[in-house]
Amino acid sequence: MILPFKFPGARFSTGIVVLAAITAAAAMLTSPPGFPGGLPGAGGPAGVPADEKQQPAKSESPAAGPLRVDRFGQVASAKFQEKVAGEEALKKDREADEAYYGSLQAPDWDAYGGLKGSGETYGLKATGYYHVETLQGRKVLVTPLGTLYFSLGVNGITVNDTYTQLKGQEDRFEWLPPYEGEYRSAFLNTKDTFSFYVANRIRKTGQTYTSREFYQESISRIRKWGFNSAGGWSPANYSTEFKVPHFPFLPLSEITEAKVDGLKIFDIFAEGAEARINALFAKTLPQNKNNPYIVGYFLGNESDYHRIINDVPKLKASQAPSKRKLVEVLIAKYGTIDKFNTAWKAGYSSFDRLYEEPLALSSSQAISDMDAFLELYLDTYYGTVERLFRKYDPNHLLLGDRWLTTPSNHPKVRGILAKTAGKHMDVISINHYSPQLDRTMLQDVYEKSGGRPVLLTEFAFGTREQGLSAPLLASSEAERARLYRAYVEEAASLGFVVGTHWFSYLDQPATGRWFEGLQGESYNFGLLNVADRPYKTFLSGVTETHKSIYDMVLGKKAPFRTTEAAVRLK
């Protein structure tokens, strides 16, 4: 199915972008999110978490001025062993890559990333599609062949996040090529958006960049590191072509009538929303319903569910259908304006005023009513999507909508989310950025959802070693490896987590991601850097975990522990 890019905005409000330079890949993915709203412990009014990004300050911010990058897109002031010194060094990387990747041995899994022989050993079912089963008291995913599957995924197998905006920061670059010339494919359909990563690949290979060739090579690499899935923000068309288990998004972002300015939710109470979902699903789902390499579908990513309680009452019904629905619910409950005023400690003269005026949460009853409204919203949204999805695709899993860290960390909000998602989703997906697994949170979600398995759809750790930063910092690449091992192995051992997806394949550019302007993220999130050089020390730890992942899933091996390293993360 065709999924549009999410056009840049304060929280990535959605729009369709057609860019010739990446048409093939862009047609099948949406652009990745920013770091989720808040690290563990963030709080806000009325018992609802605040929606603020809590990120480490950059010592060299694109807006502040001092940061410079060299002709290879590397931070000029950074000193590290793997730094490219000249074009000849990049060309020699072809021989070095052949030796390095040739030395790696991918795990001996089946074509769907599953544990060979596990179907017969444990009596798992072969249904032709990925599904959930209970094995020895553990919730697990099972491949179409009927083998045990733990999803080790990589988000963003695309160069989209490597482009940076040139306009407004031209003086930061030691070198920029002409728009028309041998580096034309390193520009994103405009002379103001450029990828040093793509330019380095052109230097290295001597060939024009193509998204298909890039994806094919990338999949070969991640398989050798022991990954068995293409996570979110990866092109579904290539994943199908190259037979890679993958996780597409439902095209719900195309329904513009369900958007609310300033609040990232799908407004299911918009007039005709159900009919539009039905028409969109009828058009896009049947063509892929028999695709065995689709694990399941995400509804969306990092919605502002935690803001519904506080923010929907402040909206105008003429602009937000959810506000109109809220007023209708309040009228049905209280009957008279006097009873409403008493319960909410308000002073409105009539119910008509509630539609356009902001409502203050001035009483415990008001907060209780909004808790109930959040549950109504989620039950209506998830229930509608589930019913229509099953109508057109009875074969694939519904995987939830990749909750933000903020609502996941708020006990009340996550309880409502888990309860309603558990009624309608096959799996609950969470973008869980944390120094270490929050076992209390995960167990709470599992129990309150009625025992739905959990998929951890984004996590990452970075370092400052090559001049970039990250929201969660390790002191070194070796520590980064230890943190990865501890996170993934503990997740696999819990008995209800069915996969972990690293964010992401490539580092972000030193001067910021293009669609966020001069303040774009510039994080060390990648398995490879801007010069297409892998983080070998980090990846040695990654592969160590992956080769024994099924021992952790089956409880045959204790997970790796790294308490000391986790404590040092800030």
C-alpha positions as CSV (number, residue, x, y, z in Angstrom):
1,M,0.0,0.0,0.0
2,I,1.1,3.6,-0.5
3,L,1.9,5.5,2.6
4,P,2.7,9.2,2.3
5,F,5.5,11.1,4.0
6,K,4.5,12.9,7.1
7,F,5.2,16.5,6.2
8,P,7.3,18.4,8.8
9,G,5.5,20.3,11.5
10,A,5.7,21.0,15.2
11,R,4.7,17.4,15.9
12,F,4.8,16.1,12.3
13,S,1.3,16.9,11.1
14,T,0.7,14.9,8.0
15,G,0.7,15.9,4.4
16,I,1.7,14.3,1.2
17,V,5.1,15.0,-0.4
18,V,6.1,13.7,-3.7
19,L,9.9,14.0,-4.2
20,A,11.4,12.7,-7.4
21,A,14.8,11.9,-5.9
22,I,13.3,9.2,-3.6
23,T,10.0,8.4,-5.3
24,A,10.4,4.7,-5.2
25,A,11.1,4.6,-1.5
26,A,8.9,7.5,-0.5
27,A,5.9,5.8,-2.0
28,M,5.9,3.2,0.7
29,L,6.9,4.8,3.9
30,T,6.3,7.7,6.3
31,S,9.0,9.9,7.7
32,P,10.3,9.0,11.2
33,P,9.3,10.7,14.3
34,G,11.3,12.8,16.7
35,F,12.3,11.6,20.1
36,P,9.2,11.0,22.1
37,G,7.7,13.6,24.3
38,G,9.5,13.3,27.6
39,L,11.8,11.0,29.4
40,P,10.5,8.8,32.3
41,G,9.0,10.8,35.0
42,A,7.6,13.8,33.1
43,G,4.4,15.2,34.6
44,G,1.8,17.8,33.9
45,P,-1.5,19.3,35.2
46,A,-4.5,17.3,36.3
47,G,-2.4,14.2,36.6
48,V,-1.6,14.2,32.9
49,P,2.0,14.3,31.6
50,A,3.4,17.4,29.9
51,D,4.2,17.1,26.2
52,E,7.7,18.6,26.2
53,K,10.8,17.2,24.6
54,Q,13.5,16.7,27.2
55,Q,16.7,16.4,25.2
56,P,20.3,17.1,26.1
57,A,21.6,20.4,25.1
58,K,24.0,20.3,22.2
59,S,27.4,21.8,22.7
60,E,27.4,22.7,19.1
61,S,23.9,23.6,18.0
62,P,23.2,24.5,14.3
63,A,21.4,27.6,15.5
64,A,24.3,28.7,17.8
65,G,26.9,28.9,15.1
66,P,30.1,27.1,15.9
67,L,29.4,23.7,14.3
68,R,31.1,23.0,11.0
69,V,31.1,19.9,8.8
70,D,33.9,18.8,6.4
71,R,33.5,17.7,2.8
72,F,32.3,14.3,4.0
73,G,29.6,15.6,6.4
74,Q,31.7,14.7,9.5
75,V,31.8,17.2,12.4
76,A,35.0,19.0,11.6
77,S,36.2,19.4,15.2
78,A,35.6,15.8,16.1
79,K,38.5,13.4,16.4
80,F,37.9,9.7,16.1
81,Q,39.7,6.8,14.6
82,E,37.2,6.0,11.9
83,K,37.1,9.6,10.5
84,V,37.5,9.7,6.7
85,A,40.5,11.8,5.6
86,G,40.1,11.7,1.8
87,E,38.3,10.3,-1.1
88,E,40.8,7.6,-1.7
89,A,40.1,6.2,1.8
90,L,36.4,6.0,0.9
91,K,37.2,4.1,-2.3
92,K,39.3,1.7,-0.3
93,D,36.3,1.0,1.9
94,R,34.8,-1.1,-0.8
95,E,37.6,-3.7,-0.3
96,A,37.3,-3.3,3.5
97,D,33.5,-3.8,3.4
98,E,33.9,-7.0,1.4
99,A,36.2,-8.4,4.0
100,Y,34.2,-7.2,7.0
101,Y,30.7,-8.3,5.8
102,G,32.2,-11.4,4.3
103,S,33.5,-12.4,7.7
104,L,30.0,-12.2,9.3
105,Q,27.8,-15.2,9.6
106,A,24.0,-14.6,9.7
107,P,22.0,-16.8,12.2
108,D,20.7,-19.9,10.7
109,W,17.0,-18.9,10.8
110,D,14.3,-19.8,8.4
111,A,13.0,-17.5,5.5
112,Y,10.7,-15.6,7.9
113,G,13.3,-15.0,10.6
114,G,12.0,-17.9,12.8
115,L,13.8,-20.6,14.8
116,K,14.2,-23.6,12.6
117,G,12.6,-26.8,13.9
118,S,10.7,-25.0,16.7
119,G,7.3,-25.7,15.1
120,E,7.7,-29.4,15.4
121,T,9.5,-29.2,18.8
122,Y,6.9,-27.0,20.5
123,G,3.7,-27.8,18.5
124,L,3.3,-24.3,16.9
125,K,0.8,-23.8,14.1
126,A,1.6,-23.0,10.5
127,T,-1.2,-20.7,9.3
128,G,0.6,-19.0,6.4
129,Y,0.7,-15.7,8.3
130,Y,2.4,-14.3,11.4
131,H,0.2,-14.8,14.5
132,V,0.3,-14.9,18.3
133,E,0.4,-18.1,20.3
134,T,1.1,-19.1,23.9
135,L,4.1,-21.2,24.4
136,Q,5.0,-22.6,27.8
137,G,3.1,-19.7,29.4
138,R,4.8,-17.1,27.2
139,K,3.2,-14.9,24.6
140,V,5.1,-15.3,21.3
141,L,4.9,-14.5,17.6
142,V,4.9,-17.4,15.2
143,T,5.9,-17.2,11.5
144,P,3.8,-18.3,8.6
145,L,5.8,-21.6,8.6
146,G,4.8,-22.2,12.2
147,T,8.2,-21.4,13.8
148,L,9.0,-19.3,16.8
149,Y,9.7,-15.6,15.9
150,F,11.2,-12.8,17.9
151,S,11.3,-9.6,15.8
152,L,14.7,-8.0,15.8
153,G,14.0,-5.0,13.7
154,V,15.7,-1.8,12.3
155,N,13.7,1.3,11.7
156,G,14.3,3.6,8.8
157,I,16.1,1.5,6.2
158,T,16.1,4.5,4.0
159,V,18.3,7.6,3.5
160,N,15.5,10.0,4.2
161,D,16.8,11.0,7.6
162,T,20.3,11.8,6.2
163,Y,19.2,14.8,4.3
164,T,19.9,18.3,5.7
165,Q,18.7,21.8,4.9
166,L,21.4,23.9,3.2
167,K,19.6,27.2,3.1
168,G,20.3,29.4,6.0
169,Q,23.5,27.5,7.1
170,E,25.6,27.5,4.0
171,D,28.6,28.8,6.0
172,R,28.8,25.6,8.0
173,F,29.8,23.4,5.0
174,E,33.4,23.0,3.9
175,W,32.2,21.8,0.5
176,L,29.0,21.6,-1.5
177,P,28.7,20.2,-5.0
178,P,26.8,21.9,-7.8
179,Y,23.1,20.9,-8.1
180,E,23.6,19.5,-11.6
181,G,26.5,17.1,-11.8
182,E,27.7,13.7,-10.5
183,Y,26.2,14.3,-7.1
184,R,22.7,15.2,-8.4
185,S,21.2,12.1,-6.8
186,A,22.4,13.3,-3.4
187,F,20.0,16.2,-3.5
188,L,16.4,15.7,-2.5
189,N,14.7,17.3,-5.6
190,T,15.9,20.7,-4.6
191,K,19.3,22.5,-4.4
192,D,18.5,23.3,-0.7
193,T,18.3,19.7,0.6
194,F,21.4,17.5,0.5
195,S,22.7,14.2,1.9
196,F,26.4,13.8,2.6
197,Y,25.7,10.1,3.3
198,V,24.4,9.7,-0.3
199,A,27.3,11.8,-1.6
200,N,29.8,9.5,0.2
201,R,28.2,6.4,-1.3
202,I,28.6,8.0,-4.7
203,R,32.3,8.6,-4.0
204,K,32.7,5.1,-2.6
205,T,31.0,3.2,-5.4
206,G,31.4,5.6,-8.3
207,Q,27.7,5.1,-9.2
208,T,24.5,7.1,-9.0
209,Y,22.5,6.4,-5.9
210,T,19.3,4.4,-6.3
211,S,16.9,3.5,-3.4
212,R,16.4,-0.1,-4.6
213,E,20.1,-0.9,-4.6
214,F,20.6,0.8,-1.3
215,Y,17.8,-1.2,0.3
216,Q,19.0,-4.5,-1.1
217,E,22.5,-3.9,0.3
218,S,21.2,-2.7,3.6
219,I,19.0,-5.8,4.1
220,S,22.0,-8.0,3.4
221,R,24.0,-6.1,6.0
222,I,21.4,-6.2,8.8
223,R,20.8,-9.9,8.3
224,K,24.4,-10.6,8.8
225,W,24.2,-8.6,12.1
226,G,21.3,-10.9,13.1
227,F,18.3,-8.6,12.5
228,N,15.3,-10.4,11.0
229,S,12.8,-7.5,10.3
230,A,12.5,-4.2,8.6
231,G,10.9,-1.9,11.2
232,G,8.8,1.2,10.7
233,W,9.7,3.9,8.2
234,S,11.2,1.3,5.8
235,P,9.9,0.9,2.2
236,A,7.3,-1.8,2.1
237,N,7.6,-2.4,-1.6
238,Y,11.2,-3.4,-1.4
239,S,10.6,-5.4,1.8
240,T,8.1,-7.5,-0.2
241,E,10.4,-7.7,-3.2
242,F,13.3,-9.0,-1.2
243,K,11.1,-11.1,1.1
244,V,11.8,-9.3,4.4
245,P,9.4,-9.5,7.3
246,H,8.0,-5.9,7.7
247,F,5.6,-3.7,9.5
248,P,3.6,-1.2,7.3
249,F,1.4,1.6,8.5
250,L,-2.3,1.7,7.8
251,P,-2.9,4.8,5.5
252,L,-5.1,6.6,8.1
253,S,-3.0,9.8,7.8
254,E,-4.5,10.3,4.4
255,I,-7.9,11.2,6.0
256,T,-7.3,14.9,6.4
257,E,-10.8,15.5,7.8
258,A,-9.8,13.7,11.0
259,K,-6.9,16.0,11.9
260,V,-7.1,18.5,14.7
261,D,-4.8,21.5,14.6
262,G,-2.2,21.4,17.3
263,L,-3.3,18.0,18.6
264,K,-1.9,14.8,17.0
265,I,-4.8,12.4,17.1
266,F,-7.1,10.8,14.6
267,D,-10.5,12.4,15.4
268,I,-12.7,9.5,15.0
269,F,-15.8,11.7,15.8
270,A,-15.3,13.7,12.5
271,E,-18.3,13.5,10.3
272,G,-18.0,10.6,7.8
273,A,-14.7,9.3,9.4
274,E,-15.9,5.7,9.4
275,A,-17.0,5.9,5.8
276,R,-13.7,7.3,4.8
277,I,-11.7,4.6,6.6
278,N,-13.9,2.0,5.0
279,A,-13.3,3.4,1.5
280,L,-9.5,3.7,2.1
281,F,-9.2,0.2,3.5
282,A,-11.3,-1.2,0.6
283,K,-8.9,0.5,-1.8
284,T,-5.5,-0.4,-0.2
285,L,-5.8,-3.6,2.0
286,P,-7.1,-6.4,-0.4
287,Q,-4.0,-6.2,-2.6
288,N,-1.7,-7.2,0.3
289,K,-4.0,-9.4,2.4
290,N,-2.2,-12.6,1.2
291,N,1.3,-11.2,1.6
292,P,3.1,-13.5,4.1
293,Y,6.0,-11.1,4.7
294,I,3.7,-8.5,6.3
295,V,3.8,-9.2,10.1
296,G,1.0,-6.7,10.8
297,Y,0.0,-3.1,10.6
298,F,0.5,-0.1,12.8
299,L,-2.3,2.4,13.1
300,G,0.0,5.4,13.5
301,N,2.9,6.7,15.6
302,E,3.2,8.6,18.8
303,S,-0.3,10.1,19.0
304,D,-1.0,12.7,21.7
305,Y,-3.4,10.5,23.7
306,H,-2.1,11.9,27.0
307,R,-3.2,15.4,25.9
308,I,-6.9,14.5,25.3
309,I,-7.9,14.8,28.9
310,N,-6.5,18.4,29.3
311,D,-6.7,19.7,25.7
312,V,-10.0,18.6,24.2
313,P,-12.0,20.6,26.7
314,K,-10.2,23.8,25.6
315,L,-11.0,23.3,21.9
316,K,-13.8,24.8,19.8
317,A,-16.4,22.3,18.6
318,S,-16.5,24.1,15.3
319,Q,-12.9,23.1,14.7
320,A,-12.6,19.8,16.6
321,P,-15.3,17.1,16.3
322,S,-14.1,15.5,19.5
323,K,-15.0,18.7,21.4
324,R,-18.5,18.5,20.0
325,K,-18.8,14.9,21.0
326,L,-17.6,15.7,24.5
327,V,-20.3,18.3,25.0
328,E,-22.9,15.8,23.7
329,V,-21.7,13.3,26.2
330,L,-21.9,15.9,29.0
331,I,-25.4,16.9,28.1
332,A,-26.6,13.3,28.0
333,K,-25.0,12.7,31.4
334,Y,-26.1,15.8,33.4
335,G,-29.4,16.7,31.7
336,T,-29.4,20.3,33.0
337,I,-26.7,23.0,33.0
338,D,-27.1,23.4,36.8
339,K,-26.1,19.8,37.5
340,F,-23.2,20.2,35.1
341,N,-22.1,23.4,36.8
342,T,-22.2,21.8,40.2
343,A,-20.2,18.8,39.1
344,W,-17.6,20.8,37.2
345,K,-17.6,23.8,39.5
346,A,-18.5,26.0,36.6
347,G,-20.8,28.8,35.9
348,Y,-22.2,28.5,32.4
349,S,-25.7,29.8,31.5
350,S,-26.5,27.1,29.0
351,F,-25.1,24.0,27.4
352,D,-24.8,25.9,24.1
353,R,-21.9,27.9,25.5
354,L,-19.9,24.7,26.1
355,Y,-19.3,24.1,22.4
356,E,-17.0,27.0,21.7
357,E,-15.8,28.1,25.1
358,P,-12.9,26.4,26.9
359,L,-13.9,24.1,29.8
360,A,-11.7,24.2,32.9
361,L,-11.0,21.0,34.8
362,S,-11.8,22.5,38.2
363,S,-13.0,19.5,40.0
364,S,-12.3,15.8,40.5
365,Q,-15.5,15.0,38.7
366,A,-14.4,17.0,35.7
367,I,-11.2,14.9,35.6
368,S,-13.1,11.7,36.0
369,D,-15.4,12.7,33.1
370,M,-12.4,13.3,30.9
371,D,-10.9,10.0,31.9
372,A,-14.1,8.4,30.7
373,F,-14.1,10.4,27.5
374,L,-10.5,9.3,26.7
375,E,-11.7,5.7,27.1
376,L,-14.7,6.4,24.9
377,Y,-12.5,8.0,22.2
378,L,-10.0,5.1,22.2
379,D,-12.7,2.4,22.3
380,T,-14.5,4.1,19.3
381,Y,-11.3,4.6,17.4
382,Y,-9.6,1.3,17.9
383,G,-13.0,-0.5,17.6
384,T,-13.8,1.1,14.3
385,V,-10.4,0.5,12.8
386,E,-10.4,-3.1,14.0
387,R,-13.9,-3.9,12.5
388,L,-13.1,-2.4,9.1
389,F,-9.6,-3.8,9.0
390,R,-10.8,-7.4,9.6
391,K,-13.4,-6.8,6.9
392,Y,-10.7,-6.4,4.2
393,D,-7.7,-8.2,5.7
394,P,-8.5,-11.2,8.0
395,N,-4.9,-12.5,7.8
396,H,-2.6,-9.9,9.4
397,L,-2.1,-8.6,12.9
398,L,-3.1,-5.2,14.2
399,L,-0.1,-3.9,16.1
400,G,-1.3,-0.8,17.8
401,D,0.1,2.7,17.3
402,R,3.5,3.0,18.9
403,W,2.8,4.9,22.0
404,L,4.9,7.8,23.1
405,T,7.1,7.5,26.1
406,T,5.0,10.1,28.0
407,P,1.6,8.4,28.1
408,S,3.3,5.0,28.7
409,N,5.0,6.4,31.8
410,H,1.8,7.8,33.2
411,P,0.0,5.1,35.2
412,K,-3.6,6.4,34.7
413,V,-3.2,7.1,31.0
414,R,-1.4,3.9,30.1
415,G,-4.1,2.0,32.1
416,I,-6.8,3.4,29.9
417,L,-4.7,2.9,26.8
418,A,-3.9,-0.7,27.7
419,K,-7.5,-1.6,28.6
420,T,-8.9,-0.3,25.3
421,A,-6.1,-1.4,23.1
422,G,-6.3,-4.9,24.6
423,K,-9.9,-5.2,23.4
424,H,-9.1,-4.5,19.8
425,M,-5.4,-4.9,19.0
426,D,-3.5,-8.2,18.6
427,V,-0.2,-6.6,19.8
428,I,0.5,-3.4,21.7
429,S,3.4,-1.4,20.3
430,I,5.4,1.1,22.4
431,N,8.3,3.4,21.5
432,H,10.2,2.8,24.7
433,Y,13.2,5.1,25.0
434,S,14.7,4.5,28.4
435,P,18.2,3.8,29.9
436,Q,16.9,0.4,30.8
437,L,13.6,-1.5,30.4
438,D,10.9,-0.2,32.6
439,R,9.6,-3.6,33.8
440,T,6.9,-2.2,36.0
441,M,5.4,-0.2,33.1
442,L,5.6,-3.1,30.7
443,Q,4.1,-5.6,33.2
444,D,1.3,-3.1,33.9
445,V,0.5,-2.7,30.2
446,Y,0.5,-6.5,29.7
447,E,-1.8,-7.2,32.6
448,K,-4.3,-4.3,32.0
449,S,-4.5,-5.2,28.3
450,G,-5.7,-8.6,29.2
451,G,-2.5,-10.3,28.3
452,R,-1.7,-8.8,24.9
453,P,2.0,-9.2,23.9
454,V,4.1,-6.0,23.6
455,L,6.3,-4.9,20.7
456,L,9.0,-2.3,21.5
457,T,9.0,-0.4,18.3
458,E,11.7,2.2,18.9
459,F,14.7,2.5,21.2
460,A,18.2,3.8,20.9
461,F,21.4,4.8,22.6
462,G,24.2,7.0,21.2
463,T,27.5,8.6,22.0
464,R,29.3,11.9,21.4
465,E,32.4,10.1,20.0
466,Q,31.9,11.3,16.4
467,G,30.6,14.8,17.3
468,L,26.9,14.0,17.3
469,S,24.6,13.6,20.3
470,A,21.6,11.6,21.5
471,P,18.8,11.8,24.0
472,L,20.2,8.8,25.8
473,L,24.0,8.9,25.9
474,A,26.5,6.1,26.5
475,S,30.1,7.0,27.3
476,S,31.5,4.9,24.5
477,E,30.6,2.6,21.6
478,A,31.5,-0.4,23.8
479,E,29.0,0.8,26.4
480,R,26.5,1.4,23.7
481,A,26.8,-2.3,22.9
482,R,26.3,-3.3,26.5
483,L,23.2,-1.2,26.8
484,Y,21.8,-2.7,23.7
485,R,22.5,-6.2,24.9
486,A,20.9,-5.6,28.3
487,Y,17.8,-3.9,26.8
488,V,17.1,-6.5,24.1
489,E,17.9,-9.7,26.1
490,E,15.8,-8.6,29.1
491,A,12.9,-7.8,26.8
492,A,13.1,-11.2,25.2
493,S,13.2,-12.9,28.6
494,L,10.1,-11.3,30.0
495,G,7.7,-13.7,28.4
496,F,5.4,-11.3,26.7
497,V,7.6,-8.9,24.7
498,V,7.7,-10.2,21.1
499,G,10.2,-7.9,19.5
500,T,12.6,-4.9,19.7
501,H,13.2,-2.4,16.9
502,W,16.3,-0.2,16.9
503,F,15.9,3.4,15.8
504,S,17.6,3.6,13.3
505,Y,19.7,2.3,10.4
506,L,21.7,5.5,9.8
507,D,23.0,8.5,11.8
508,Q,21.2,11.7,11.3
509,P,23.2,14.6,9.7
510,A,25.4,16.8,11.9
511,T,23.5,19.9,10.7
512,G,20.0,18.5,11.4
513,R,17.3,16.6,9.6
514,W,16.0,18.5,6.6
515,F,12.3,18.6,7.5
516,E,12.9,20.2,10.9
517,G,14.8,23.2,9.5
518,L,17.8,24.6,11.3
519,Q,16.8,22.9,14.6
520,G,16.6,19.4,13.1
521,E,17.7,16.4,15.1
522,S,21.3,15.4,14.7
523,Y,21.6,12.2,16.7
524,N,24.0,9.2,16.7
525,F,21.2,6.7,16.2
526,G,22.7,4.7,13.4
527,L,24.3,1.4,12.9
528,L,26.4,3.2,10.3
529,N,27.8,6.7,10.2
530,V,27.7,9.4,7.5
531,A,30.6,7.8,5.7
532,D,28.7,4.4,5.5
533,R,31.2,3.0,8.0
534,P,29.6,0.5,10.5
535,Y,30.0,0.9,14.2
536,K,31.8,-2.4,14.5
537,T,32.4,-2.4,18.3
538,F,28.7,-1.7,18.9
539,L,27.6,-4.2,16.3
540,S,29.8,-6.9,17.8
541,G,27.6,-6.7,20.9
542,V,24.5,-6.6,18.8
543,T,25.3,-9.8,17.0
544,E,26.3,-11.5,20.2
545,T,22.8,-10.9,21.5
546,H,21.1,-11.9,18.3
547,K,22.7,-15.3,17.9
548,S,21.3,-16.5,21.2
549,I,18.0,-14.5,21.3
550,Y,15.8,-17.6,21.1
551,D,17.5,-19.0,24.2
552,M,16.3,-15.9,26.0
553,V,12.8,-16.2,24.6
554,L,12.6,-19.8,25.8
555,G,14.1,-19.1,29.2
556,K,17.1,-21.2,28.5
557,K,19.6,-18.4,29.1
558,A,19.8,-15.5,31.6
559,P,19.8,-12.0,30.0
560,F,22.9,-9.9,29.9
561,R,23.1,-7.3,32.7
562,T,24.8,-3.9,32.7
563,T,23.5,-2.0,35.7
564,E,26.6,0.2,36.0
565,A,26.4,1.4,32.4
566,A,22.7,2.1,32.6
567,V,23.2,4.3,35.7
568,R,25.7,6.5,33.9
569,L,23.2,7.4,31.2
570,K,21.8,10.9,31.5
